[in-house]
C-alpha cells in the first residue's frame, strides 16, 4: 500500500513529496520510495 | 549519536557504507518485543546499501541514542535505484524471516533524509513522525501487518 511521508519533527506536510509503497509477497517484503526534489548528495565514506 | 562498531566488513563495493550524512531512504524494522534490537536498512541515491543489526541501549545525557551497530556481512537486501530529473525511486527488498529480531510482531518505521546538497538534518521525513528532529525513536514504530 502507498503512503506519504511527513515531516518527522512535527508531522506536517513534507516540503518534498515522498511516498513509500510497502508490499509483502510470499514472505518477501519490499519498500519502494519515491523521492522528489533532490540533489543526489552522496558524501564519501566516513568511518 | 554514540556508535560502538563491533565489526566492520565491506564485502561488496557500495555495501555497508555509512552514508546517513547524505541523502538516503531508510527502514528500521524488527520484531524484538522490547524494541531494542532491530535492523537498519539504508539506501542512497547511488544505490549504496547499509545493513546492520542495531542494539539500542537508550539515550545519553544529550538525548542521543546509544547504539551497538553490527554490520551484516552477508547482504540479504536487494537494492535498486532509478534516478530521474527531479528525484529518484529507491527500492529495498528482503525476506521477512531475515529481519526477525525477536518473537514479537514485526514493526518498522520508514524515513527519507534529504540534505539539499549536504546540509545535515535539513529535511527528515517519516512514515510515522517521531515529533522529534531525530528518527531513532522505537516507541514510534508501527506494525508491518497494518501497512501491507
N, CA and C atoms of all chains as a GROMACS GRO file, in nm:
protein
  585
    1UNK      N    1   0.083  -0.119   0.000
    1UNK     CA    2   0.000   0.000   0.000
    1UNK      C    3   0.088   0.125   0.000
    2UNK      N    4   0.032   0.231  -0.054
    2UNK     CA    5   0.111   0.352  -0.075
    2UNK      C    6   0.083   0.454   0.037
    3UNK      N    7   0.191   0.511   0.089
    3UNK     CA    8   0.179   0.607   0.198
    3UNK      C    9   0.267   0.728   0.170
    4UNK      N   10   0.224   0.839   0.226
    4UNK     CA   11   0.301   0.963   0.213
    4UNK      C   12   0.381   0.985   0.340
    5UNK      N   13   0.510   1.017   0.325
    5UNK     CA   14   0.590   1.051   0.441
    5UNK      C   15   0.564   1.197   0.480
    6UNK      N   16   0.578   1.222   0.610
    6UNK     CA   17   0.553   1.356   0.664
    6UNK      C   18   0.679   1.408   0.732
    7UNK      N   19   0.676   1.533   0.766
    7UNK     CA   20   0.789   1.593   0.836
    7UNK      C   21   0.803   1.526   0.972
    8UNK      N   22   0.924   1.474   0.999
    8UNK     CA   23   0.944   1.394   1.118
    8UNK      C   24   0.924   1.475   1.246
    9UNK      N   25   0.967   1.598   1.243
    9UNK     CA   26   0.966   1.679   1.365
    9UNK      C   27   0.826   1.709   1.418
   10UNK      N   28   0.732   1.733   1.326
   10UNK     CA   29   0.601   1.775   1.374
   10UNK      C   30   0.482   1.711   1.302
   11UNK      N   31   0.511   1.622   1.208
   11UNK     CA   32   0.402   1.554   1.139
   11UNK      C   33   0.333   1.636   1.032
   12UNK      N   34   0.389   1.751   1.001
   12UNK     CA   35   0.327   1.835   0.900
   12UNK      C   36   0.362   1.784   0.760
   13UNK      N   37   0.302   1.846   0.662
   13UNK     CA   38   0.324   1.807   0.522
   13UNK      C   39   0.472   1.822   0.487
   14UNK      N   40   0.529   1.723   0.420
   14UNK     CA   41   0.671   1.730   0.384
   14UNK      C   42   0.691   1.826   0.267
   15UNK      N   43   0.799   1.900   0.274
   15UNK     CA   44   0.825   2.001   0.171
   15UNK      C   45   0.855   1.936   0.037
   16UNK      N   46   0.917   1.819   0.039
   16UNK     CA   47   0.944   1.744  -0.083
   16UNK      C   48   0.862   1.616  -0.080
   17UNK      N   49   0.780   1.599  -0.181
   17UNK     CA   50   0.689   1.485  -0.182
   17UNK      C   51   0.769   1.354  -0.176
   18UNK      N   52   0.730   1.270  -0.083
   18UNK     CA   53   0.795   1.140  -0.067
   18UNK      C   54   0.688   1.037  -0.034
   19UNK      N   55   0.686   0.930  -0.110
   19UNK     CA   56   0.593   0.821  -0.081
   19UNK      C   57   0.671   0.692  -0.063
   20UNK      N   58   0.607   0.599   0.006
   20UNK     CA   59   0.664   0.464   0.016
   20UNK      C   60   0.551   0.365  -0.008
   21UNK      N   61   0.579   0.270  -0.095
   21UNK     CA   62   0.485   0.164  -0.127
   21UNK      C   63   0.537   0.037  -0.059
   22UNK      N   64   0.458  -0.016   0.031
   22UNK     CA   65   0.500  -0.131   0.112
   22UNK      C   66   0.421  -0.254   0.070
   23UNK      N   67   0.492  -0.359   0.035
   23UNK     CA   68   0.425  -0.480  -0.008
   23UNK      C   69   0.491  -0.602   0.056
   24UNK      N   70   0.416  -0.708   0.061
   24UNK     CA   71   0.472  -0.837   0.103
   24UNK      C   72   0.410  -0.945   0.016
   25UNK      N   73   0.497  -1.022  -0.048
   25UNK     CA   74   0.451  -1.133  -0.131
   25UNK      C   75   0.536  -1.256  -0.100
   26UNK      N   76   0.468  -1.362  -0.058
   26UNK     CA   77   0.537  -1.489  -0.029
   26UNK      C   78   0.654  -1.470   0.066
   27UNK      N   79   0.634  -1.389   0.167
   27UNK     CA   80   0.738  -1.370   0.268
   27UNK      C   81   0.847  -1.273   0.230
   28UNK      N   82   0.834  -1.209   0.115
   28UNK     CA   83   0.933  -1.110   0.071
   28UNK      C   84   0.871  -0.971   0.085
   29UNK      N   85   0.941  -0.887   0.160
   29UNK     CA   86   0.892  -0.753   0.190
   29UNK      C   87   0.965  -0.652   0.102
   30UNK      N   88   0.891  -0.554   0.053
   30UNK     CA   89   0.951  -0.452  -0.033
   30UNK      C   90   0.904  -0.314   0.011
   31UNK      N   91   1.000  -0.222   0.016
   31UNK     CA   92   0.971  -0.080   0.039
   31UNK      C   93   1.020  -0.004  -0.083
   32UNK      N   94   0.927   0.060  -0.152
   32UNK     CA   95   0.960   0.137  -0.272
   32UNK      C   96   0.936   0.284  -0.244
   33UNK      N   97   1.045   0.359  -0.235
   33UNK     CA   98   1.038   0.502  -0.206
   33UNK      C   99   1.038   0.581  -0.336
   34UNK      N  100   0.952   0.680  -0.341
   34UNK     CA  101   0.956   0.780  -0.449
   34UNK      C  102   0.995   0.912  -0.385
   35UNK      N  103   1.114   0.961  -0.417
   35UNK     CA  104   1.168   1.080  -0.351
   35UNK      C  105   1.184   1.191  -0.454
   36UNK      N  106   1.100   1.291  -0.441
   36UNK     CA  107   1.105   1.404  -0.535
   36UNK      C  108   1.196   1.514  -0.482
   37UNK      N  109   1.255   1.586  -0.575
   37UNK     CA  110   1.338   1.703  -0.546
   37UNK      C  111   1.459   1.666  -0.462
   38UNK      N  112   1.570   1.642  -0.525
   38UNK     CA  113   1.692   1.605  -0.454
   38UNK      C  114   1.813   1.652  -0.531
   39UNK      N  115   1.923   1.668  -0.457
   39UNK     CA  116   2.050   1.699  -0.522
   39UNK      C  117   2.136   1.574  -0.538
   40UNK      N  118   2.080   1.458  -0.498
   40UNK     CA  119   2.154   1.330  -0.505
   40UNK      C  120   2.286   1.341  -0.429
   41UNK      N  121   2.284   1.399  -0.311
   41UNK     CA  122   2.408   1.419  -0.236
   41UNK      C  123   2.448   1.290  -0.167
   42UNK      N  124   2.562   1.235  -0.209
   42UNK     CA  125   2.613   1.110  -0.152
   42UNK      C  126   2.758   1.134  -0.112
   43UNK      N  127   2.786   1.172   0.011
   43UNK     CA  128   2.923   1.205   0.052
   43UNK      C  129   3.011   1.082   0.058
   44UNK      N  130   3.142   1.102   0.056
   44UNK     CA  131   3.234   0.989   0.067
   44UNK      C  132   3.217   0.916   0.199
   45UNK      N  133   3.261   0.792   0.199
   45UNK     CA  134   3.252   0.710   0.319
   45UNK      C  135   3.329   0.774   0.433
   46UNK      N  136   3.269   0.773   0.552
   46UNK     CA  137   3.336   0.828   0.670
   46UNK      C  138   3.313   0.731   0.785
   47UNK      N  139   3.422   0.675   0.834
   47UNK     CA  140   3.411   0.579   0.944
   47UNK      C  141   3.492   0.625   1.063
   48UNK      N  142   2.529   1.102   1.785
   48UNK     CA  143   2.499   0.963   1.814
   48UNK      C  144   2.628   0.891   1.854
   49UNK      N  145   2.623   0.819   1.962
   49UNK     CA  146   2.740   0.742   2.005
   49UNK      C  147   2.734   0.605   1.942
   50UNK      N  148   2.837   0.571   1.867
   50UNK     CA  149   2.835   0.444   1.795
   50UNK      C  150   2.944   0.353   1.851
   51UNK      N  151   2.907   0.229   1.875
   51UNK     CA  152   3.006   0.129   1.911
   51UNK      C  153   3.004   0.024   1.801
   52UNK      N  154   3.098   0.035   1.710
   52UNK     CA  155   3.100  -0.055   1.596
   52UNK      C  156   3.172  -0.183   1.635
   53UNK      N  157   3.098  -0.292   1.638
   53UNK     CA  158   3.157  -0.418   1.680
   53UNK      C  159   3.255  -0.470   1.575
   54UNK      N  160   3.213  -0.461   1.452
   54UNK     CA  161   3.297  -0.514   1.344
   54UNK      C  162   3.251  -0.450   1.215
   55UNK      N  163   3.345  -0.424   1.130
   55UNK     CA  164   3.306  -0.367   1.002
   55UNK      C  165   3.361  -0.453   0.890
   56UNK      N  166   3.278  -0.481   0.796
   56UNK     CA  167   3.321  -0.556   0.680
   56UNK      C  168   3.249  -0.501   0.558
   57UNK      N  169   3.320  -0.482   0.453
   57UNK     CA  170   3.260  -0.431   0.330
   57UNK      C  171   3.290  -0.527   0.216
   58UNK      N  172   3.217  -0.640   0.213
   58UNK     CA  173   3.249  -0.741   0.112
   58UNK      C  174   3.214  -0.697  -0.029
   59UNK      N  175   3.130  -0.596  -0.041
   59UNK     CA  176   3.090  -0.551  -0.173
   59UNK      C  177   3.116  -0.402  -0.186
   60UNK      N  178   3.150  -0.358  -0.301
   60UNK     CA  179   3.160  -0.215  -0.327
   60UNK      C  180   3.023  -0.153  -0.309
   61UNK      N  181   3.018  -0.046  -0.236
   61UNK     CA  182   2.891   0.020  -0.214
   61UNK      C  183   2.804  -0.048  -0.111
   62UNK      N  184   2.863  -0.134  -0.030
   62UNK     CA  185   2.785  -0.203   0.072
   62UNK      C  186   2.840  -0.170   0.210
   63UNK      N  187   2.749  -0.146   0.302
   63UNK     CA  188   2.783  -0.108   0.439
   63UNK      C  189   2.871   0.016   0.445
   64UNK      N  190   2.837   0.110   0.363
   64UNK     CA  191   2.894   0.244   0.372
   64UNK      C  192   2.803   0.328   0.460
   65UNK      N  193   2.863   0.400   0.552
   65UNK     CA  194   2.783   0.489   0.636
   65UNK      C  195   2.752   0.613   0.554
   66UNK      N  196   2.633   0.621   0.502
   66UNK     CA  197   2.600   0.733   0.416
   66UNK      C  198   2.486   0.815   0.471
   67UNK      N  199   2.462   0.802   0.599
   67UNK     CA  200   2.348   0.872   0.656
   67UNK      C  201   2.372   1.022   0.669
   68UNK      N  202   2.492   1.068   0.634
   68UNK     CA  203   2.515   1.212   0.632
   68UNK      C  204   2.476   1.273   0.498
   69UNK      N  205   2.433   1.190   0.408
   69UNK     CA  206   2.386   1.238   0.279
   69UNK      C  207   2.239   1.202   0.261
   70UNK      N  208   2.196   1.204   0.137
   70UNK     CA  209   2.058   1.170   0.107
   70UNK      C  210   2.041   1.018   0.115
   71UNK      N  211   1.931   0.976   0.169
   71UNK     CA  212   1.907   0.833   0.183
   71UNK      C  213   1.761   0.808   0.217
   72UNK      N  214   1.720   0.687   0.190
   72UNK     CA  215   1.594   0.636   0.241
   72UNK      C  216   1.628   0.522   0.337
   73UNK      N  217   1.550   0.511   0.442
   73UNK     CA  218   1.586   0.416   0.547
   73UNK      C  219   1.462   0.344   0.598
   74UNK      N  220   1.486   0.221   0.642
   74UNK     CA  221   1.383   0.143   0.710
   74UNK      C  222   1.445   0.087   0.836
   75UNK      N  223   1.382   0.108   0.948
   75UNK     CA  224   1.416   0.038   1.072
   75UNK      C  225   1.308  -0.065   1.093
   76UNK      N  226   1.349  -0.191   1.114
   76UNK     CA  227   1.249  -0.298   1.118
   76UNK      C  228   1.299  -0.412   1.206
   77UNK      N  229   1.211  -0.468   1.283
   77UNK     CA  230   1.249  -0.580   1.369
   77UNK      C  231   1.127  -0.641   1.434
   78UNK      N  232   1.153  -0.733   1.528
   78UNK     CA  233   1.041  -0.798   1.596
   78UNK      C  234   1.071  -0.824   1.743
   79UNK      N  235   1.177  -0.763   1.794
   79UNK     CA  236   1.209  -0.776   1.936
   79UNK      C  237   1.100  -0.705   2.018
   80UNK      N  238   1.030  -0.776   2.103
   80UNK     CA  239   0.920  -0.713   2.177
   80UNK      C  240   0.964  -0.592   2.259
   81UNK      N  241   1.089  -0.589   2.301
   81UNK     CA  242   1.138  -0.475   2.378
   81UNK      C  243   1.182  -0.360   2.288
   82UNK      N  244   1.185  -0.384   2.157
   82UNK     CA  245   1.221  -0.282   2.058
   82UNK      C  246   1.363  -0.229   2.078
   83UNK      N  247   1.448  -0.312   2.134
   83UNK     CA  248   1.589  -0.274   2.150
   83UNK      C  249   1.671  -0.321   2.030
   84UNK      N  250   1.634  -0.434   1.974
   84UNK     CA  251   1.711  -0.495   1.865
   84UNK      C  252   1.628  -0.489   1.737
   85UNK      N  253   1.685  -0.428   1.636
   85UNK     CA  254   1.616  -0.418   1.508
   85UNK      C  255   1.719  -0.402   1.398
   86UNK      N  256   1.676  -0.410   1.276
   86UNK     CA  257   1.765  -0.393   1.162
   86UNK      C  258   1.748  -0.253   1.104
   87UNK      N  259   1.859  -0.199   1.058
   87UNK     CA  260   1.856  -0.071   0.990
   87UNK      C  261   1.902  -0.093   0.846
   88UNK      N  262   1.817  -0.052   0.754
   88UNK     CA  263   1.847  -0.065   0.612
   88UNK      C  264   1.850   0.075   0.552
   89UNK      N  265   1.962   0.110   0.492
   89UNK     CA  266   1.974   0.241   0.428
   89UNK      C  267   2.008   0.222   0.281
   90UNK      N  268   1.951   0.306   0.199
   90UNK     CA  269   1.986   0.305   0.057
   90UNK      C  270   2.001   0.449   0.010
   91UNK      N  271   2.110   0.473  -0.061
   91UNK     CA  272   2.139   0.608  -0.108
   91UNK      C  273   2.095   0.623  -0.253
   92UNK      N  274   2.091   0.745  -0.304
   92UNK     CA  275   2.059   0.763  -0.446
   92UNK      C  276   2.160   0.696  -0.539
   93UNK      N  277   2.279   0.664  -0.488
   93UNK     CA  278   2.377   0.590  -0.568
   93UNK      C  279   2.363   0.439  -0.553
   94UNK      N  280   2.258   0.397  -0.487
   94UNK     CA  281   2.231   0.254  -0.462
   94UNK      C  282   2.337   0.191  -0.373
   95UNK      N  283   2.397   0.268  -0.285
   95UNK     CA  284   2.479   0.211  -0.178
   95UNK      C  285   2.385   0.162  -0.069
   96UNK      N  286   2.416   0.046  -0.019
   96UNK     CA  287   2.333  -0.012   0.086
   96UNK      C  288   2.408  -0.017   0.218
   97UNK      N  289   2.337   0.003   0.325
   97UNK     CA  290   2.388  -0.029   0.457
   97UNK      C  291   2.287  -0.120   0.525
   98UNK      N  292   2.337  -0.226   0.582
   98UNK     CA  293   2.251  -0.320   0.653
   98UNK      C  294   2.318  -0.355   0.784
   99UNK      N  295   2.251  -0.328   0.892
   99UNK     CA  296   2.310  -0.354   1.024
   99UNK      C  297   2.202  -0.394   1.122
  100UNK      N  298   2.242  -0.480   1.214
  100UNK     CA  299   2.158  -0.508   1.329
  100UNK      C  300   2.194  -0.406   1.436
  101UNK      N  301   2.096  -0.334   1.482
  101UNK     CA  302   2.118  -0.230   1.581
  101UNK      C  303   2.068  -0.277   1.717
  102UNK      N  304   2.148  -0.246   1.819
  102UNK     CA  305   2.103  -0.269   1.957
  102UNK      C  306   2.096  -0.132   2.023
  103UNK      N  307   1.977  -0.094   2.054
  103UNK     CA  308   1.951   0.040   2.109
  103UNK      C  309   1.950   0.031   2.262
  104UNK      N  310   2.048   0.101   2.323
  104UNK     CA  311   2.059   0.099   2.470
  104UNK      C  312   1.997   0.223   2.533
  105UNK      N  313   1.915   0.291   2.459
  105UNK     CA  314   1.853   0.411   2.515
  105UNK      C  315   1.925   0.537   2.471
  106UNK      N  316   1.918   0.638   2.552
  106UNK     CA  317   1.971   0.768   2.513
  106UNK      C  318   2.066   0.820   2.619
  107UNK      N  319   2.166   0.896   2.572
  107UNK     CA  320   2.262   0.952   2.666
  107UNK      C  321   2.213   1.086   2.721
  108UNK      N  322   2.303   1.156   2.792
  108UNK     CA  323   2.263   1.280   2.858
  108UNK      C  324   2.227   1.389   2.757
  109UNK      N  325   2.272   1.372   2.633
  109UNK     CA  326   2.239   1.469   2.528
  109UNK      C  327   2.120   1.423   2.443
  110UNK      N  328   2.054   1.321   2.490
  110UNK     CA  329   1.939   1.265   2.421
  110UNK      C  330   1.977   1.203   2.286
  111UNK      N  331   2.104   1.161   2.277
  111UNK     CA  332   2.148   1.090   2.157
  111UNK      C  333   2.138   0.940   2.184
  112UNK      N  334   2.098   0.864   2.084
  112UNK     CA  335   2.085   0.719   2.106
  112UNK      C  336   2.220   0.652   2.126
  113UNK      N  337   2.223   0.556   2.215
  113UNK     CA  338   2.343   0.476   2.238
  113UNK      C  339   2.321   0.344   2.165
  114UNK      N  340   2.399   0.322   2.060
  114UNK     CA  341   2.375   0.210   1.971
  114UNK      C  342   2.495   0.120   1.958
  115UNK      N  343   2.473  -0.009   1.958
  115UNK     CA  344   2.570  -0.105   1.908
  115UNK      C  345   2.531  -0.134   1.764
  116UNK      N  346   2.627  -0.123   1.673
  116UNK     CA  347   2.599  -0.145   1.532
  116UNK      C  348   2.673  -0.271   1.487
  117UNK      N  349   2.597  -0.369   1.446
  117UNK     CA  350   2.655  -0.494   1.397
  117UNK      C  351   2.628  -0.503   1.247
  118UNK      N  352   2.726  -0.466   1.168
  118UNK     CA  353   2.707  -0.473   1.023
  118UNK      C  354   2.687  -0.618   0.980
  119UNK      N  355   2.594  -0.636   0.889
  119UNK     CA  356   2.564  -0.770   0.839
  119UNK      C  357   2.653  -0.797   0.718
  120UNK      N  358   2.736  -0.901   0.729
  120UNK     CA  359   2.831  -0.929   0.622
  120UNK      C  360   2.764  -0.986   0.498
  121UNK      N  361   2.673  -1.077   0.519
  121UNK     CA  362   2.605  -1.139   0.406
  121UNK      C  363   2.477  -1.059   0.378
  122UNK      N  364   2.484  -0.978   0.276
  122UNK     CA  365   2.372  -0.888   0.249
  122UNK      C  366   2.250  -0.968   0.200
  123UNK      N  367   2.140  -0.954   0.270
  123UNK     CA  368   2.018  -1.022   0.228
  123UNK      C  369   1.916  -0.924   0.172
  124UNK      N  370   1.957  -0.801   0.152
  124UNK     CA  371   1.869  -0.698   0.098
  124UNK      C  372   1.908  -0.668  -0.046
  125UNK      N  373   1.810  -0.664  -0.132
  125UNK     CA  374   1.833  -0.621  -0.270
  125UNK      C  375   1.791  -0.475  -0.283
  126UNK      N  376   1.882  -0.395  -0.335
  126UNK     CA  377   1.853  -0.254  -0.353
  126UNK      C  378   1.850  -0.218  -0.501
  127UNK      N  379   1.761  -0.128  -0.534
  127UNK     CA  380   1.751  -0.081  -0.672
  127UNK      C  381   1.716   0.067  -0.670
  128UNK      N  382   1.787   0.145  -0.750
  128UNK     CA  383   1.760   0.289  -0.758
  128UNK      C  384   1.748   0.331  -0.904
  129UNK      N  385   1.648   0.409  -0.930
  129UNK     CA  386   1.632   0.472  -1.062
  129UNK      C  387   1.630   0.623  -1.040
  130UNK      N  388   1.726   0.692  -1.100
  130UNK     CA  389   1.731   0.838  -1.087
  130UNK      C  390   1.649   0.902  -1.199
  131UNK      N  391   1.585   1.010  -1.162
  131UNK     CA  392   1.510   1.088  -1.260
  131UNK      C  393   1.556   1.233  -1.251
  132UNK      N  394   1.501   1.316  -1.336
  132UNK     CA  395   1.542   1.457  -1.337
  132UNK      C  396   1.515   1.525  -1.204
  133UNK      N  397   1.406   1.489  -1.141
  133UNK     CA  398   1.367   1.559  -1.019
  133UNK      C  399   1.350   1.464  -0.901
  134UNK      N  400   1.432   1.362  -0.897
  134UNK     CA  401   1.420   1.272  -0.784
  134UNK      C  402   1.466   1.132  -0.819
  135UNK      N  403   1.430   1.039  -0.732
  135UNK     CA  404   1.472   0.901  -0.755
  135UNK      C  405   1.372   0.805  -0.693
  136UNK      N  406   1.375   0.685  -0.744
  136UNK     CA  407   1.298   0.575  -0.686
  136UNK      C  408   1.397   0.477  -0.627
  137UNK      N  409   1.382   0.448  -0.499
  137UNK     CA  410   1.473   0.354  -0.431
  137UNK      C  411   1.389   0.242  -0.373
  138UNK      N  412   1.427   0.120  -0.404
  138UNK     CA  413   1.353   0.003  -0.357
  138UNK      C  414   1.446  -0.090  -0.282
  139UNK      N  415   1.403  -0.131  -0.165
  139UNK     CA  416   1.475  -0.235  -0.090
  139UNK      C  417   1.380  -0.354  -0.072
  140UNK      N  418   1.432  -0.472  -0.096
  140UNK     CA  419   1.353  -0.594  -0.092
  140UNK      C  420   1.429  -0.698  -0.012
  141UNK      N  421   1.358  -0.771   0.074
  141UNK     CA  422   1.428  -0.869   0.159
  141UNK      C  423   1.328  -0.972   0.211
  142UNK      N  424   1.377  -1.091   0.245
  142UNK     CA  425   1.290  -1.191   0.308
  142UNK      C  426   1.254  -1.147   0.449
  143UNK      N  427   1.129  -1.155   0.483
  143UNK     CA  428   1.087  -1.110   0.616
  143UNK      C  429   1.154  -1.191   0.725
  144UNK      N  430   1.177  -1.317   0.699
  144UNK     CA  431   1.236  -1.402   0.804
  144UNK      C  432   1.375  -1.355   0.844
  145UNK      N  433   1.441  -1.281   0.755
  145UNK     CA  434   1.577  -1.237   0.784
  145UNK      C  435   1.583  -1.121   0.884
  146UNK      N  436   1.475  -1.049   0.898
  146UNK     CA  437   1.479  -0.932   0.986
  146UNK      C  438   1.411  -0.959   1.120
  147UNK      N  439   1.379  -1.082   1.146
  147UNK     CA  440   1.317  -1.114   1.274
  147UNK      C  441   1.424  -1.102   1.384
  148UNK      N  442   1.398  -1.016   1.479
  148UNK     CA  443   1.494  -0.994   1.588
  148UNK      C  444   1.435  -1.034   1.722
  149UNK      N  445   1.326  -1.104   1.718
  149UNK     CA  446   1.261  -1.150   1.840
  149UNK      C  447   1.132  -1.221   1.803
  150UNK      N  448   1.056  -1.258   1.904
  150UNK     CA  449   0.936  -1.337   1.878
  150UNK      C  450   0.808  -1.253   1.880
  151UNK      N  451   0.823  -1.123   1.862
  151UNK     CA  452   0.705  -1.037   1.860
  151UNK      C  453   0.659  -1.008   1.719
  152UNK      N  454   0.559  -0.922   1.707
  152UNK     CA  455   0.510  -0.876   1.576
  152UNK      C  456   0.618  -0.791   1.509
  153UNK      N  457   0.621  -0.797   1.377
  153UNK     CA  458   0.718  -0.717   1.303
  153UNK      C  459   0.673  -0.570   1.303
  154UNK      N  460   0.763  -0.485   1.346
  154UNK     CA  461   0.737  -0.341   1.349
  154UNK      C  462   0.842  -0.269   1.266
  155UNK      N  463   0.814  -0.145   1.233
  155UNK     CA  464   0.907  -0.071   1.149
  155UNK      C  465   0.872   0.077   1.152
  156UNK      N  466   0.959   0.156   1.094
  156UNK     CA  467   0.927   0.291   1.051
  156UNK      C  468   1.013   0.318   0.928
  157UNK      N  469   0.968   0.408   0.843
  157UNK     CA  470   1.039   0.438   0.718
  157UNK      C  471   1.066   0.587   0.711
  158UNK      N  472   1.184   0.621   0.655
  158UNK     CA  473   1.230   0.759   0.660
  158UNK      C  474   1.296   0.799   0.528
  159UNK      N  475   1.300   0.928   0.506
  159UNK     CA  476   1.382   0.984   0.400
  159UNK      C  477   1.463   1.098   0.458
  160UNK      N  478   1.594   1.098   0.428
  160UNK     CA  479   1.681   1.208   0.463
  160UNK      C  480   1.714   1.283   0.335
  161UNK      N  481   1.690   1.410   0.336
  161UNK     CA  482   1.723   1.493   0.219
  161UNK      C  483   1.801   1.613   0.270
  162UNK      N  484   1.925   1.628   0.221
  162UNK     CA  485   2.015   1.730   0.275
  162UNK      C  486   2.023   1.855   0.190
  163UNK      N  487   1.956   1.855   0.077
  163UNK     CA  488   1.968   1.970  -0.014
  163UNK      C  489   2.113   2.000  -0.047
  164UNK      N  490   2.191   1.896  -0.067
  164UNK     CA  491   2.330   1.915  -0.107
  164UNK      C  492   2.431   1.906   0.005
  165UNK      N  493   2.392   1.860   0.121
  165UNK     CA  494   2.489   1.835   0.226
  165UNK      C  495   2.462   1.903   0.359
  166UNK      N  496   2.354   1.974   0.371
  166UNK     CA  497   2.325   2.039   0.498
  166UNK      C  498   2.256   1.938   0.590
  167UNK      N  499   2.329   1.899   0.690
  167UNK     CA  500   2.282   1.792   0.777
  167UNK      C  501   2.149   1.827   0.843
  168UNK      N  502   2.068   1.728   0.858
  168UNK     CA  503   1.941   1.740   0.930
  168UNK      C  504   1.847   1.844   0.870
  169UNK      N  505   1.867   1.875   0.742
  169UNK     CA  506   1.781   1.978   0.685
  169UNK      C  507   1.638   1.928   0.670
  170UNK      N  508   1.624   1.810   0.609
  170UNK     CA  509   1.490   1.756   0.590
  170UNK      C  510   1.489   1.609   0.634
  171UNK      N  511   1.401   1.578   0.723
  171UNK     CA  512   1.383   1.440   0.766
  171UNK      C  513   1.234   1.410   0.764
  172UNK      N  514   1.198   1.313   0.682
  172UNK     CA  515   1.058   1.277   0.667
  172UNK      C  516   1.038   1.134   0.720
  173UNK      N  517   0.920   1.108   0.770
  173UNK     CA  518   0.894   0.977   0.829
  173UNK      C  519   0.753   0.930   0.796
  174UNK      N  520   0.739   0.799   0.787
  174UNK     CA  521   0.605   0.744   0.771
  174UNK      C  522   0.523   0.774   0.897
  175UNK      N  523   0.580   0.743   1.012
  175UNK     CA  524   0.515   0.776   1.138
  175UNK      C  525   0.604   0.877   1.212
  176UNK      N  526   0.576   1.005   1.198
  176UNK     CA  527   0.664   1.109   1.254
  176UNK      C  528   0.688   1.090   1.404
  177UNK      N  529   0.813   1.112   1.444
  177UNK     CA  530   0.851   1.093   1.585
  177UNK      C  531   0.828   1.219   1.668
  178UNK      N  532   0.793   1.329   1.601
  178UNK     CA  533   0.775   1.458   1.668
  178UNK      C  534   0.905   1.507   1.731
  179UNK      N  535   1.015   1.458   1.676
  179UNK     CA  536   1.148   1.498   1.720
  179UNK      C  537   1.232   1.523   1.595
  180UNK      N  538   1.344   1.595   1.609
  180UNK     CA  539   1.432   1.612   1.493
  180UNK      C  540   1.512   1.486   1.462
  181UNK      N  541   1.498   1.382   1.543
  181UNK     CA  542   1.567   1.255   1.522
  181UNK      C  543   1.465   1.147   1.489
  182UNK      N  544   1.514   1.039   1.430
  182UNK     CA  545   1.419   0.936   1.391
  182UNK      C  546   1.432   0.807   1.469
  183UNK      N  547   1.537   0.790   1.549
  183UNK     CA  548   1.553   0.665   1.622
  183UNK      C  549   1.472   0.669   1.752
  184UNK      N  550   1.344   0.652   1.736
  184UNK     CA  551   1.252   0.652   1.850
  184UNK      C  552   1.166   0.528   1.840
  185UNK      N  553   1.210   0.419   1.904
  185UNK     CA  554   1.137   0.291   1.888
  185UNK      C  555   0.990   0.298   1.926
  186UNK      N  556   0.953   0.391   2.013
  186UNK     CA  557   0.812   0.397   2.051
  186UNK      C  558   0.723   0.441   1.935
  187UNK      N  559   0.785   0.490   1.828
  187UNK     CA  560   0.706   0.532   1.711
  187UNK      C  561   0.706   0.427   1.600
  188UNK      N  562   0.762   0.310   1.627
  188UNK     CA  563   0.750   0.204   1.529
  188UNK      C  564   0.602   0.165   1.515
  189UNK      N  565   0.567   0.121   1.395
  189UNK     CA  566   0.431   0.076   1.369
  189UNK      C  567   0.437  -0.069   1.321
  190UNK      N  568   0.325  -0.138   1.327
  190UNK     CA  569   0.325  -0.280   1.291
  190UNK      C  570   0.312  -0.299   1.141
  191UNK      N  571   0.399  -0.383   1.088
  191UNK     CA  572   0.400  -0.406   0.944
  191UNK      C  573   0.266  -0.458   0.894
  192UNK      N  574   0.203  -0.544   0.971
  192UNK     CA  575   0.077  -0.605   0.927
  192UNK      C  576  -0.031  -0.500   0.901
  193UNK      N  577  -0.017  -0.384   0.962
  193UNK     CA  578  -0.118  -0.278   0.944
  193UNK      C  579  -0.091  -0.192   0.820
  194UNK      N  580   0.022  -0.219   0.750
  194UNK     CA  581   0.061  -0.131   0.638
  194UNK      C  582   0.080  -0.205   0.507
  195UNK      N  583   0.043  -0.334   0.503
  195UNK     CA  584   0.058  -0.408   0.378
  195UNK      C  585  -0.078  -0.460   0.334
   0.00000   0.00000   0.00000
